[in-house]
Structure formats: C-alpha cells, structure tokens
Amino acid sequence: ENCEVSYVDPLESKDEIYEHIYRQVDKVPGYERYFRYASVMKSLSEPFQLLADSESAYWAVKKTLEKYFPDKKASILEVGSCLVYLTYALNKEGYKAIGLDISEDAVAKARVLYGDYYKAYDLFELAEEQNEKYDCIIMMEVIEHVNNPIAFIEAGLSLLKPNGKLVITTPNKSATPANTIWHSDFPPIHLWFFAEKTIKLIANKLNRKCEFVDFTEYSKKFYSPMYAGDIEKIQIGLPRLLANGDVRPEVIVTHEKTKWFGLWGRFFLSYIRRRLKKKEISNRSTTQCIVLS
C-alpha cells in the first residue's frame, strides 16, 4: 500500500506490439531515436560517449561502469538489448559485453551487423542454467515492461559474480509532481511506473544494497526536463499505431527531418539545443539509475 508504484491491472502485454514497433522503428514517436543511435554506431570511434552525451540514462550507466570497473575488464550482460547498439558500444569501449534478447531474429540480425556479441535466450532460462556469471548486468528501460519485475531482477542478480553489480534504469516517478499517477509510456508498453521508494523496498525484499546515481553533474552540463516534457509531447499523438500495426501518419515526427538534415545534423542540433537551454540543476532525472549489489 505504501510503495508508491503505479501499475496496470491486468498486467498484460503482447509481443506483437513490439514486432510492429521495431518493424518501423524509424517512424514510431518515442522510439525513432533508437534507430538514429543504431544507424551511426559503426561510424564512431567512441560510440559509448555519444550515447552518454545524448541521454541521461546512458550517461548514468557510463558513470557507474567507470566507478566500479575502471580497468574496463568487466564481463557485462545487457538484458533486453533492443536495437543492440549499446552492447556494441560497450565492446568498442573495451568491456567484454554480451547482449541478451529473447528474439532469435533480432539476435541473428545483430550478429550480422555488429559481430558475435549476442545470445538469443530468455533471462529466466539462463538463470536456471547458470553456466556463466558476470561482473555486471545492465537492464536499461526493461523492468517497466515485464509482468513480474521482482522475479526478473532476482533472476538477473543470480547471474552476478561475487561483488557484481546489477545496473537498472527505469522512468522515475519520484521526479514527477506529487500525486502523479502515470507520467511514462502508456500501457500496454509500460506496465509499471516505479518511484525511488519502490526500488528501495524491492532491494530490501531481495536483501540487496541499493544505490541511486546522482545526476547533478549531468544536469549542470545538459538541459534535462525534470517533468518528462518530451514524453508529454509524444503522448499527445496517442494512439501511435493503427489497428493493423502501422504507424498513424499524422503522428510521425517530422521536425528536423527535412532534406537539409541527415542523422548527424539532427544529433548536432539536439546536442546544441540541450547545451544552450536553461539548465535545471538537480540530482534527479526523469530516468532513475539504480545499482544493486
């Protein structure tokens, strides 16, 4: 009753929704940025740095790895590797990283594009086998999508080496105005909206130490909306998909997508805009980054 979490009832989602999203990910509002990241990864000498400069969640993961694994010799498992670019960026940075995704098709494509850094596996099945342990496991924007986040986190923790770290990012309800019920991606995409108190209670339930990344350094450098303004703009266009799974034409983001701006142009404009906008100095971001150990 007092954990401050918001959740969907019933806790139901369908894999076909994600199939529709990633089939046309370059057009879906809120997801097309993943396409932009994936498109430029192989052309960069330091792709992890570009991600860290692009979003607070990647910045927080980078800072956490630098803090706990400064020699970059850590073995890392990224769970739910999405368009697989983060796993590639981690390997390019010097870490030994494996991307885990339940989709065999996604993993097959990832191996062709980026190399043999990926496994097609269900996390729970991998945890049962426990053939290999990792220094660090990363779950970026994953736990809000799953039916049972506590069991999911517990499965990840079971795959850690002694003194290993589980790094989680998820939208932060504690960074929204009081009494906010939902300020995240709408169901059936996100099923949960976690407050910091929720995470502390989960950590306590699992008998684990819990640390929250401080975003003050990031917010001094970049504009980062405290109340998910960008999400609000996206939600205006909901629903995003037609009944057949195609993107509704009227919600396709068209700003900065002219013949005058390619991928690099849009990255540059976004970077400059966030550097020049008035900063909101805070130790919080719309995304929270948690380290469990």
C-alpha positions in Angstrom: 0.0 0.0 0.0 2.9 2.4 0.7 5.4 1.6 -2.1 4.2 4.5 -4.3 4.3 2.4 -7.5 1.8 2.7 -10.3 0.9 -0.4 -12.3 -1.5 -1.7 -14.9 -4.3 -4.1 -14.0 -4.4 -6.6 -15.5 -0.7 -6.9 -16.1 -1.0 -7.9 -19.8 1.1 -7.1 -22.9 1.6 -8.8 -26.2 4.9 -9.4 -28.1 3.3 -8.5 -31.4 3.2 -4.9 -30.3 7.0 -4.8 -30.2 7.1 -6.5 -33.5 5.0 -3.7 -35.0 7.2 -1.1 -33.3 10.6 -2.4 -34.4 9.3 -3.2 -37.9 9.0 0.6 -38.4 11.1 1.9 -35.6 12.4 4.8 -37.7 8.9 6.3 -37.7 7.4 5.5 -34.2 7.4 8.5 -31.9 9.5 7.9 -28.8 11.4 5.0 -30.5 12.8 6.5 -33.6 15.8 7.9 -31.7 16.9 4.3 -31.1 17.0 3.9 -34.9 19.2 7.0 -35.1 21.7 5.7 -32.5 21.9 2.3 -34.2 22.5 3.9 -37.6 25.7 5.8 -36.6 27.3 3.4 -34.1 29.8 1.7 -36.5 31.0 5.1 -37.8 32.1 6.2 -34.4 35.4 5.7 -32.7 33.7 6.3 -29.2 30.1 5.3 -29.6 29.5 5.0 -25.8 30.4 8.6 -25.4 27.9 9.7 -28.0 25.2 7.8 -26.1 26.3 9.3 -22.8 26.0 12.8 -24.3 22.6 12.0 -25.8 20.5 10.8 -22.8 20.8 10.9 -19.0 20.3 7.1 -18.8 23.3 6.2 -20.9 25.4 8.9 -19.0 24.4 7.2 -15.7 25.4 3.7 -16.9 28.7 5.1 -18.2 29.5 6.8 -14.9 28.6 3.6 -13.0 30.9 1.4 -15.0 33.7 4.0 -14.7 33.2 4.0 -10.9 33.1 0.2 -10.3 35.1 -1.2 -13.3 37.7 1.5 -14.1 40.0 -1.0 -15.8 37.3 -2.0 -18.3 37.9 -5.7 -17.8 34.4 -6.4 -16.6 32.3 -9.0 -18.2 28.8 -7.5 -18.9 25.5 -8.9 -19.8 23.0 -6.5 -21.3 19.5 -7.8 -20.8 16.9 -6.8 -23.4 19.4 -5.3 -25.9 16.7 -3.6 -28.1 18.4 -2.5 -31.3 21.7 -4.0 -29.9 23.8 -0.8 -30.3 24.6 -0.5 -26.6 26.3 -3.9 -26.5 28.3 -3.0 -29.5 29.3 0.4 -27.9 30.4 -1.4 -24.7 32.6 -3.8 -26.6 34.1 -0.9 -28.5 34.8 0.8 -25.2 36.9 -2.2 -24.1 34.4 -4.2 -22.0 33.5 -7.8 -22.7 29.8 -7.5 -23.3 27.1 -9.9 -24.4 23.6 -8.7 -25.4 20.7 -10.9 -24.4 17.4 -10.8 -26.3 14.5 -13.3 -26.5 14.1 -12.7 -30.2 16.2 -15.1 -32.3 15.5 -13.0 -35.4 16.9 -9.8 -33.6 20.0 -11.7 -32.4 20.7 -13.1 -35.9 20.5 -9.6 -37.4 22.7 -8.2 -34.6 25.4 -10.8 -35.2 25.5 -9.9 -38.9 25.6 -6.2 -38.2 27.9 -5.9 -35.2 29.6 -9.3 -34.5 29.2 -12.3 -32.3 28.2 -10.4 -29.2 24.7 -11.7 -28.7 22.6 -14.5 -27.3 19.0 -15.5 -28.0 17.8 -16.5 -24.6 15.1 -16.0 -22.0 16.6 -14.5 -18.8 14.8 -17.0 -16.6 16.1 -19.9 -18.6 19.6 -18.5 -18.5 19.4 -18.1 -14.7 18.3 -21.7 -14.3 21.3 -22.9 -16.3 23.7 -20.6 -14.6 26.6 -21.7 -16.8 28.3 -18.3 -16.6 28.5 -15.4 -14.2 29.1 -11.8 -14.9 30.7 -8.8 -13.2 27.9 -6.5 -14.3 24.4 -6.9 -15.6 22.6 -4.0 -17.3 18.9 -3.7 -17.6 18.2 -0.4 -19.4 14.5 0.6 -19.6 13.3 -3.1 -19.2 11.7 -3.7 -15.8 8.8 -1.4 -16.5 7.8 -3.7 -19.4 7.7 -7.1 -17.6 4.9 -8.7 -15.7 6.9 -9.6 -12.6 9.8 -7.1 -12.2 10.9 -8.5 -8.8 11.3 -12.1 -10.2 13.1 -10.5 -13.3 15.5 -8.6 -11.1 16.1 -11.6 -8.9 17.0 -13.7 -12.0 19.5 -11.1 -13.0 21.1 -11.0 -9.6 21.5 -14.8 -9.6 23.8 -14.4 -12.7 26.2 -12.0 -10.9 29.7 -12.9 -9.7 30.5 -12.1 -6.0 30.7 -8.3 -5.6 29.0 -8.0 -9.0 26.6 -5.1 -9.9 23.2 -5.0 -11.4 22.6 -1.7 -13.1 18.9 -0.8 -13.8 17.4 2.3 -15.5 13.7 3.0 -15.5 11.4 6.1 -15.6 11.4 7.9 -12.2 8.0 8.6 -10.7 9.8 10.5 -7.9 10.9 13.1 -10.4 7.2 14.0 -11.2 4.8 16.3 -9.4 3.2 14.9 -6.2 0.2 12.7 -6.7 1.2 11.9 -10.3 -0.3 8.5 -11.3 1.3 8.0 -14.7 3.9 10.0 -16.5 5.5 7.3 -18.5 4.9 5.5 -21.8 1.3 4.3 -21.8 0.2 0.7 -21.5 0.5 -1.9 -22.9 4.1 -0.8 -23.5 5.0 0.2 -19.9 3.2 -1.8 -17.2 4.9 -0.2 -14.2 5.9 3.3 -13.1 8.4 3.0 -10.2 9.2 5.5 -7.5 12.5 5.5 -5.7 10.8 4.2 -2.6 9.5 1.3 -4.7 13.1 0.4 -5.7 14.3 0.6 -2.1 11.6 -1.8 -1.0 12.4 -4.2 -3.8 16.1 -4.1 -2.8 15.2 -4.7 0.8 12.9 -7.6 -0.1 15.8 -9.2 -2.0 18.3 -8.4 0.8 20.5 -6.3 -1.5 22.2 -2.9 -1.2 20.7 -0.2 -3.3 22.4 3.0 -4.6 20.9 5.7 -6.8 23.1 7.5 -9.3 23.3 11.3 -8.7 22.5 13.3 -11.9 23.8 16.6 -10.7 26.9 16.5 -12.9 24.7 15.7 -16.0 22.2 18.4 -15.3 24.9 21.0 -15.0 26.1 20.1 -18.5 22.8 19.4 -20.3 19.3 20.6 -20.3 17.2 17.7 -19.0 13.4 18.2 -18.4 12.5 17.2 -14.9 8.9 16.5 -15.6 9.1 14.4 -18.8 8.1 17.2 -21.1 9.3 15.2 -24.1 7.0 12.3 -23.1 4.1 14.7 -22.9 4.6 15.7 -26.5 4.7 12.1 -27.5 1.5 11.2 -25.6 -0.5 13.9 -27.4 -0.3 11.8 -30.5 -1.5 8.6 -28.9 -2.5 6.1 -30.1 0.5 5.8 -32.3 -0.4 2.6 -34.2 -3.4 1.7 -36.4 -5.3 -1.5 -35.9 -3.1 -3.3 -38.5 0.1 -2.2 -36.6 1.2 0.5 -39.0 2.2 4.0 -37.6 -0.6 6.5 -37.9 0.7 9.0 -40.5 -0.4 12.1 -38.5 1.8 11.2 -35.5 5.1 10.6 -37.4 7.6 13.1 -36.1 8.6 15.3 -39.0 10.5 18.2 -37.3 14.2 18.3 -38.3 13.5 15.5 -40.8 14.0 17.5 -44.0 16.3 17.0 -46.9 18.6 19.5 -45.2 19.3 17.4 -42.2 20.7 13.9 -42.1 21.3 11.8 -39.0 24.4 13.7 -38.0 22.6 17.1 -38.5 19.8 16.1 -36.1 22.3 14.8 -33.5 24.2 18.0 -33.7 21.1 20.2 -33.4 19.9 18.1 -30.4 23.3 18.4 -28.7 23.5 22.2 -29.2 19.9 22.7 -28.0 20.4 20.8 -24.8 23.7 22.6 -24.1 22.1 26.1 -24.6 18.8 25.7 -22.9 18.4 26.9 -19.3 19.6 24.1 -17.0 17.6 22.7 -14.1 20.3 21.6 -11.7 19.1 18.5 -9.9 20.4 15.2 -8.5 17.4 13.6 -10.3 16.4 12.9 -13.9 13.2 11.7 -15.4 15.1 8.4 -15.5 16.5 6.8 -12.4 19.6 4.6 -12.4 19.9 2.1 -9.7 22.9 -0.1 -8.7 22.1 -3.3 -6.8 24.8 -5.3 -5.1 
